[in-house]
Amino acid sequence: MTPPDIDAQTQLELEAAAFRRLRKHLMEDRTDVQNIDLMNLAGFCRNCLSRWYQEAANEKGIEMGKDEAREIYYGMTMDEWKANYQTEAGADKQQAFEKAFAENVGPEAKG
């Protein structure tokens, strides 16, 4: 919904700025927050954001694969992110993740 006093271009720019700030928050300010915790609590994670970026690119006719989108979003490869920031998740978190993933993402996006 566009507020009546904001034109469409300005709204687009504000939304893009909010996305960039969310990305900075998750990628720089809160690297301690694990993807599994985000998914379990909020139903999305950094990988979801990179997938949504990929889907938006694909809708615009820009060919982009999952790994490429993740590298663009993360600013590094997934292997680098995991080595630098990912911690082990216990069985309870993994079980909660399976449920949250199925409910919010679905089996078609697995992997």
TATA-V11538 format. One line per field, one symbol per residue. ss: DSSP state (2 for helix, 1 for strand, 0 for the rest). Layout:
ss=???
This chain:
ss=000000022222222222222222222220000022222222000222222222222220000002222222220002222222200000222222222222220022200
